[in-house]
Amino acid sequence: MSDDLPAWAVRLRAERRNRLWSQREMARRLVEAADEDTRPRLSSRETMVRRIKAYEAGHNRPGDPYRVLYARAFGFTEADLFGENRGSRVAGEGCGVAGSRQCVAARYDIPMDPADADVSHHGPVAPEVVMYFLEQLPGHYKADMWLGPRHLIPTVATQAELIRELAQAADAPVRRGLLGAGVAYAALLGWLYQDAGDLGRARAWRAVALDMAHRSQDPQLISYALTNKAMLAVDLDDGRMVVDYTEAALADEAKLCPKVRILALVHQAHGHSMLPARDRDLVDRLLDRAAVLVDRVDDEYPWGNACRRTLGYIDVQRATAYVRLGAYREAVALWDRILGTAPESARRDNGVFWARQAAALAAVPEPERVVQITSAAASVVGGTGSARLRKEIKAVSRHATAWASTGPGRELAAIVARFA
């Protein structure tokens, strides 16, 4: 984004994107905001889309009646939207809700334009298009393990927007297939934004996934989308929300395939590990139920395959929950076993696992191992852009307060300080 782009142009684009509106949807919202006297005087829809592009590029400033319509559509006053009093927050250091995409883009060098193709599809949509998108998902998941969100968000964002556009143009049953693919891409994009630390965009795309899942009428997709909402709630530290979403996901458990049940049970266990009761027996029972199902996963859905892709998947979940529950020695034993067989190529995931292992070791404590492992985890951050990994590294020091004044404690503090 150009440094000299007017603050109001940055604001118009940021507010639209924060609502996940395309430029065509923005045009529709402006028309809806007009009263009966104004509406007949508005430009055609195609001309209005061109106007919106010009406004957001800073080529010309909206005049009457578009200033009023923008303010109504976004729920702001004209002064707030077009004045200079909010510019610095949206454009830069403040990083408010509307500016979250800009902050992530600046931090991770993510292009701002992929979601704005706004080229309407005309004519029928071929069934083969559905398979085209689904066949690319496994590659995206692998790239996520290797690279993290930095390099993947632009590609997945472009495809997610294209799927949404095609789904609007397609007839059933192609539309239902596109909606299914759309759930997978929206969930993946929500995860990538979550990993990048943009929880506002993550929440928005999780909502898109759930909406498309309901439209698809596929109970597997609906439960999968609810489980993805639970995954976000884990990062929001809201155990009750996690439990509520997973209970909803399991409402018709008998109809669900093993993979979807595993995902819901695992996150339900995480939710209970976050509640004040800290019921370890319940957490273990839920994870044991999930473990029994792992070898029964045989569906052809290309999404949600972490339980098959991640070595020792249930042990990873149990070790993570055990740190929350204060069962540090048991967590260390699990992490030692898991990380002895982890593939080196899964750099981001390994970094997260190392940081969790270090947190458990810090509480045991084994200070020298903590410093060594935390340093290894820290070396992964730069190449992946994972805010989640940064958060895990910073959490290590919370378990090391008893030996913070020692030599290893000072070494650990120096490592963690790089991510403050």
C-alpha positions in Angstrom: 0.0 0.0 0.0 1.4 3.4 -0.9 2.6 5.5 2.0 0.9 8.6 0.5 -2.5 7.0 0.1 -5.1 9.3 1.8 -6.2 8.1 5.2 -9.9 8.2 4.1 -9.1 5.8 1.2 -7.3 3.4 3.5 -10.3 3.6 5.8 -12.9 2.9 3.1 -11.0 -0.2 2.0 -10.3 -1.4 5.6 -13.9 -1.0 6.7 -15.2 -2.9 3.7 -12.7 -5.7 4.1 -13.3 -6.0 7.8 -16.9 -6.9 6.9 -15.7 -9.4 4.2 -17.6 -7.4 1.5 -16.5 -7.5 -2.1 -16.6 -4.3 -4.0 -19.8 -5.4 -5.7 -21.3 -6.1 -2.3 -20.2 -2.6 -1.3 -22.0 -1.2 -4.3 -25.2 -3.1 -3.2 -24.9 -1.8 0.3 -24.6 1.8 -0.9 -27.7 1.4 -3.0 -29.5 0.0 0.0 -28.4 3.0 2.1 -30.0 5.4 -0.3 -33.5 6.8 0.3 -36.2 6.7 -2.4 -35.3 10.2 -3.7 -31.6 9.5 -4.0 -31.7 6.0 -5.4 -32.8 6.9 -8.9 -29.9 9.4 -9.2 -27.2 6.8 -8.4 -24.9 5.4 -11.1 -25.4 2.0 -12.6 -24.0 -1.0 -10.6 -21.0 -1.4 -12.9 -20.2 2.3 -12.8 -20.5 2.3 -9.0 -18.0 -0.6 -8.7 -15.6 1.5 -10.7 -16.2 4.4 -8.4 -15.5 2.3 -5.4 -12.2 1.1 -6.9 -11.2 4.7 -7.6 -12.2 5.8 -4.1 -10.1 3.0 -2.4 -7.2 3.8 -4.7 -7.3 7.5 -3.5 -7.9 8.7 -7.1 -10.8 10.9 -6.1 -12.7 11.6 -2.8 -16.3 10.7 -2.5 -18.7 13.6 -2.8 -22.5 13.8 -2.4 -24.4 11.6 -2.1 -21.7 8.9 -1.7 -20.2 10.3 1.5 -23.6 10.0 3.2 -24.2 6.5 1.8 -20.8 5.3 2.9 -21.4 6.6 6.4 -24.8 4.9 6.6 -23.5 1.6 5.2 -20.6 1.5 7.7 -22.5 3.0 10.7 -20.2 6.0 11.1 -20.6 9.7 11.0 -19.1 11.4 7.9 -16.6 13.2 10.1 -15.3 9.9 11.5 -15.1 8.2 8.1 -13.7 11.0 6.0 -12.0 13.2 8.6 -8.3 12.8 9.6 -9.0 12.0 13.2 -8.9 8.2 12.8 -6.3 7.9 10.1 -3.3 6.9 12.2 -5.2 4.1 13.9 -6.3 2.5 10.6 -3.2 3.1 8.6 -0.5 2.2 11.1 0.5 1.9 14.7 -2.8 1.7 16.4 -3.9 -1.5 14.8 -7.6 -1.4 15.8 -10.2 -3.8 14.5 -10.6 -2.1 11.2 -6.9 -1.9 10.7 -6.0 -5.5 11.6 -5.5 -6.6 8.0 -3.2 -3.7 7.4 -1.1 -4.5 10.5 -0.7 -8.2 9.5 0.0 -7.1 5.9 2.7 -4.8 7.1 4.2 -7.2 9.5 4.2 -10.2 7.2 4.5 -8.5 3.8 1.1 -9.9 2.7 -0.3 -8.3 -0.4 -3.5 -6.4 0.1 -5.2 -7.1 -3.2 -6.0 -10.8 -3.6 -9.5 -10.5 -2.1 -10.5 -7.8 -4.5 -10.7 -9.6 -7.8 -14.4 -8.5 -8.1 -14.7 -10.1 -11.6 -18.2 -11.6 -11.8 -18.5 -15.0 -13.3 -21.0 -15.3 -16.1 -22.3 -18.6 -17.5 -22.5 -22.1 -16.0 -19.9 -23.5 -13.6 -18.4 -26.8 -14.6 -18.5 -29.7 -12.0 -14.8 -30.2 -12.5 -14.1 -26.9 -10.8 -15.1 -28.4 -7.5 -12.5 -31.1 -7.8 -9.9 -28.6 -8.9 -10.2 -26.7 -5.6 -10.4 -29.9 -3.4 -7.3 -31.4 -5.0 -5.2 -28.4 -4.0 -6.1 -28.6 -0.3 -3.6 -31.3 0.7 -0.8 -29.2 -0.7 -1.9 -26.1 1.2 -2.0 -28.1 4.4 1.6 -29.3 3.8 2.8 -25.8 3.0 1.2 -24.5 6.2 3.3 -27.0 8.2 6.5 -26.0 6.4 6.0 -22.3 5.9 3.3 -20.9 8.3 0.8 -18.2 7.3 3.1 -15.6 5.8 3.4 -17.1 2.3 0.1 -18.9 2.2 -2.5 -16.3 3.1 -2.5 -14.5 -0.3 -3.0 -17.7 -2.3 -5.7 -19.2 -0.1 -7.5 -15.8 0.2 -7.7 -15.5 -3.6 -9.1 -19.0 -3.9 -11.6 -18.6 -1.1 -13.0 -15.5 -2.7 -13.2 -17.1 -6.1 -15.1 -20.1 -4.6 -17.6 -17.7 -2.9 -18.1 -16.0 -6.3 -18.6 -19.2 -8.2 -21.0 -20.6 -5.6 -23.2 -17.5 -6.2 -23.3 -18.2 -9.9 -23.6 -22.1 -9.9 -26.7 -24.2 -9.9 -27.2 -27.2 -7.7 -25.6 -29.7 -7.3 -22.4 -27.9 -8.4 -23.2 -25.1 -5.9 -23.4 -27.6 -3.0 -20.0 -29.0 -4.0 -18.5 -25.5 -4.1 -20.0 -24.7 -0.8 -18.3 -27.8 0.6 -15.0 -26.7 -0.9 -15.7 -23.2 0.4 -16.1 -24.4 4.0 -12.6 -26.0 3.7 -11.0 -22.9 2.3 -12.7 -20.5 4.7 -11.7 -22.7 7.6 -8.1 -22.9 6.4 -8.0 -19.1 5.8 -9.4 -18.6 9.3 -6.7 -20.8 10.7 -4.0 -19.0 8.8 -5.1 -15.6 10.1 -5.3 -17.1 13.6 -1.8 -18.3 13.3 -0.7 -14.9 12.0 -2.3 -13.3 15.1 -5.2 -11.6 13.3 -8.0 -13.0 15.4 -10.5 -10.5 14.0 -10.1 -11.8 10.5 -9.9 -15.4 11.8 -13.2 -14.9 13.5 -14.8 -13.5 10.3 -13.6 -16.4 8.1 -14.7 -19.0 10.7 -18.2 -17.4 10.5 -18.1 -17.6 6.7 -17.2 -21.3 7.0 -20.1 -22.0 9.3 -22.5 -20.1 7.0 -21.4 -22.0 4.0 -21.6 -25.3 5.9 -25.3 -24.7 6.8 -26.0 -23.8 3.1 -24.3 -27.0 2.0 -26.7 -29.0 4.3 -23.9 -31.5 5.0 -23.9 -32.5 8.8 -20.2 -33.3 8.6 -19.3 -29.8 7.3 -21.6 -28.2 9.9 -19.9 -30.0 12.8 -16.4 -29.4 11.2 -17.2 -25.6 11.0 -18.4 -25.6 14.7 -15.2 -27.3 15.7 -13.2 -24.6 13.9 -15.0 -22.0 15.9 -14.0 -24.0 19.0 -10.4 -23.9 17.8 -10.4 -20.1 17.7 -12.0 -20.0 21.2 -9.0 -21.9 22.5 -6.7 -19.0 21.4 -9.2 -16.6 23.0 -8.8 -18.5 26.3 -12.5 -19.0 26.6 -13.0 -22.6 27.8 -16.8 -22.3 28.1 -17.1 -21.2 24.5 -14.9 -24.1 23.5 -17.1 -26.6 25.3 -20.3 -25.0 23.9 -19.2 -25.2 20.3 -17.9 -28.8 20.6 -21.1 -29.9 22.3 -23.0 -28.4 19.4 -20.7 -30.1 17.0 -21.4 -33.5 18.7 -25.2 -33.0 19.0 -25.8 -35.7 16.3 -22.6 -37.7 17.0 -24.0 -40.9 15.7 -24.3 -39.4 12.2 -20.7 -38.1 12.1 -17.7 -39.7 10.5 -14.8 -40.7 12.8 -12.7 -37.8 11.8 -15.2 -35.1 12.7 -15.9 -36.8 16.0 -12.2 -36.9 16.8 -11.8 -33.2 16.1 -14.8 -32.3 18.3 -13.8 -34.6 21.1 -10.2 -33.3 21.1 -11.3 -29.7 21.3 -13.9 -30.6 24.0 -11.0 -32.0 26.0 -9.1 -28.7 25.6 -12.1 -26.8 26.6 -12.5 -28.7 29.8 -8.8 -28.4 30.6 -9.3 -24.6 30.5 -12.3 -24.6 33.0 -11.7 -23.8 36.7 -12.6 -27.4 37.7 -9.5 -28.7 35.8 -11.1 -32.2 35.5 -8.2 -34.3 34.3 -10.2 -37.5 34.4 -12.8 -36.0 32.0 -10.1 -34.7 29.7 -8.5 -38.2 29.6 -11.8 -39.9 28.9 -12.6 -37.5 26.0 -9.1 -38.0 24.5 -9.4 -41.8 25.0 -12.6 -41.8 23.1 -10.9 -39.8 20.3 -7.9 -42.2 20.3 -10.1 -45.2 19.6 -11.4 -43.5 16.5 -8.1 -42.6 14.8 -7.6 -46.0 13.1 -11.2 -45.8 11.8 -10.7 -42.6 9.8 -11.4 -43.7 6.2 -13.4 -40.9 4.7 -12.5 -39.1 1.5 -12.9 -35.5 2.8 -9.7 -33.6 2.0 -10.0 -31.3 5.0 -9.4 -31.9 8.8 -6.8 -34.5 8.3 -4.4 -33.5 11.1 -5.3 -36.6 13.1 -3.8 -38.7 10.2 -1.1 -36.2 9.2 0.4 -35.5 12.6 2.4 -38.3 14.2 1.2 -39.1 17.7 -1.8 -36.7 17.3 -3.7 -37.7 20.4 -0.5 -37.6 22.5 0.2 -34.1 21.2 -3.3 -33.0 22.4 -2.9 -34.8 25.7 0.5 -33.2 26.4 -0.9 -29.8 25.6 -3.8 -30.3 27.9 -1.6 -31.6 30.7 0.4 -28.4 30.8 -2.8 -26.5 31.4 -3.8 -29.0 34.1 -0.4 -28.7 35.8 0.6 -32.4 35.1 4.0 -31.2 34.0 6.1 -34.4 34.4 3.5 -36.4 32.5 3.5 -33.8 29.8 7.3 -33.9 29.6 7.3 -37.7 29.2 4.8 -37.3 26.3 6.7 -34.5 24.6 9.9 -36.4 24.8 8.3 -39.4 23.0 6.5 -37.2 20.4 9.4 -35.0 19.4 11.7 -38.0 19.1 9.7 -39.0 16.0 8.6 -35.7 14.6 9.6 -34.9 10.9 12.1 -32.0 10.6 10.1 -30.6 7.7 7.2 -29.6 9.9 9.1 -26.6 11.1 6.2 -24.4 12.4 4.4 -27.3 14.2 7.7 -28.5 15.7 8.4 -25.0 17.0 5.1 -24.9 18.7 5.6 -28.3 20.2 9.1 -27.4 21.4 7.8 -24.3 23.2 5.1 -26.4 24.9 7.7 -28.9 25.9 9.9 -26.1 27.3 6.9 -24.8 29.3 6.4 -28.2 31.0 10.2 -28.5 31.6 10.3 -25.0 33.1 7.8 -26.1 35.8 9.5 -29.4 36.6 12.2 -27.7 36.5 15.0 -28.5 34.1 16.4 -25.0 33.4 19.3 -26.0 31.0 16.9 -28.0 28.7 14.4 -25.2 28.8 16.9 -22.7 27.4 18.1 -25.1 24.8 14.7 -26.0 23.5 13.3 -22.5 23.7 16.2 -21.2 21.6 15.4 -23.9 19.0 11.8 -22.8 19.0 12.7 -19.2 18.7 14.8 -19.9 15.6 11.7 -21.0 13.7 9.6 -17.8 14.2 11.3 -15.7 11.5 10.7 -18.1 8.7 7.0 -18.8 9.5 5.5 -15.6 10.8 3.5 -17.6 13.3 2.1 -15.3 16.1 0.9 -18.5 17.8 4.5 -19.7 18.1 5.5 -16.3 19.5 2.7 -16.6 22.1 3.9 -20.1 23.1 7.5 -18.9 23.5 6.4 -16.0 25.7 4.4 -18.4 27.9 7.5 -20.4 28.8 8.7 -17.7 31.2 5.5 -17.9 33.2 6.4 -21.4 34.3 10.0 -20.4 35.1 9.5 -17.8 37.8 11.1 -20.0 40.5 14.5 -19.9 38.8 14.2 -16.6 36.9 17.2 -15.0 38.8 19.6 -17.9 37.9 21.9 -17.9 35.0 19.6 -20.1 32.8 16.7 -17.9 33.9 18.5 -14.8 32.6 19.3 -16.6 29.3 15.6 -17.6 29.0 14.5 -14.0 29.7 16.8 -12.7 26.9 15.3 -15.2 24.4 11.7 -14.4 25.4 12.4 -10.6 25.3 12.9 -10.8 21.6 9.2 -11.5 21.3 7.8 -9.0 23.8 
